[in-house]
Amino acid sequence: MSAICRFIHAEKANYPVTLLCRAMKTARSTYYSWMAGREAREARRQADKALPHEITVIHLASRKNYGVPRVTAALRRQGRVVNHKRVTRIMREHRIAGNSRRTGRRSLTKADTKAAPSPD
């Protein structure tokens, strides 16, 4: 839908918005609501540009151990209102990953597979 609205916005200097909306089979209210949200989208884009630096600082301070939940909590402690989904997206885009715990290896002793099971 945003591609249609961008097209209407680009062509509104040459044609009336009503005609363009009718030709694109889009309601005028859709176009005008898209226009009203442009400032909010731009502000969000600018905030997204500043967030990777803060995430990197927190990630490096944790010796590259913190993942999304802890980074989100640290950002909230600093006063940033941020959702974990946004932190997930930004960390994925910038290839920042937390260190996960190792699983599978439970002890250093290897069990003897040929030994008889112990009695009950």
Secondary structure, 3 states (H helix, E strand, C coil): CHHHHHHHHHHCCCCCHHHHHHHCCCCHHHHHHHHHCHHHHHHHHHHHHHHHHHHHHHHHHCCCCCCHHHHHHHHHHCCCCCCHHHHHHHHHHCCCCCCCCCCCCCCCCCCCCCCCCCCC
